[in-house]
Amino acid sequence: MPESFRALLAQEFAPYATLSISQLDLLEQHYTLLERWNARMNLTRIRKLEDVVRLHYCESLFLGTLLPAGNLTIADVGSGPGFPGFPIAVLRPDCAVTLIESHQRKAVFLREASRGLPNIRVLASRAEDVHEQFDWCVSRAVTPAEILALNLAPNTALLIGEEDAKSLQGWKLVTIPWGRGRLAGLKFHVERVG
């Protein structure tokens, strides 16, 4: 019998955090909608269940565990089908997550997927046109230089490959347990006192 999305997700992510039944419900609803929409438009090329769970959901949730505690405002730049922002919002309901996606059809998907989640907002806009400040900027599949040039937040957390990590001097790099050569890069703004 093939393994279900929620069972595989709970099992894969168990060493890092226990997901509640309501969190698993929300993530499974997102996955079900993603599968349905992906049949009509290319939201993701990763389609094998194990890869979707590990490379989309677990990586995003893992990034969420690396963010500091507290009520944070988070911008997910180039959110696509909602990674990493959607899983972070589910994991961290105390945080306000803005999913920024310039592709209008993907933004429609994001609005549908996040309906009923009060801590998610979707901006169908280019990130360069967003003139807000956030506590954190998160992203994946966008080059670090592009994210840093936006100046949306003093703190940045990126899901990146080893090649992109070479350009990140002074960043905290954390190996992601799934995939090969995947890292989370974090850049913290430190206030100087005196």
Protein Blocks (a to p, Z undefined) as FASTA:
>chain_A
ZZdfklmmmmmmmmmoccdfklmmmmmmmmmmmmmmmmmpcfbfblbfklmmmmmmmmmm
mmmmmpccdjdddddehklnopaklmmmmmmmmbccddddfblklmmmmmmmmgoiakbc
cddddfklpccdcfbdcdehiafklmmmnopafbdcddddfklmmmmghiacdddfedjh
iacddddddddeZZ
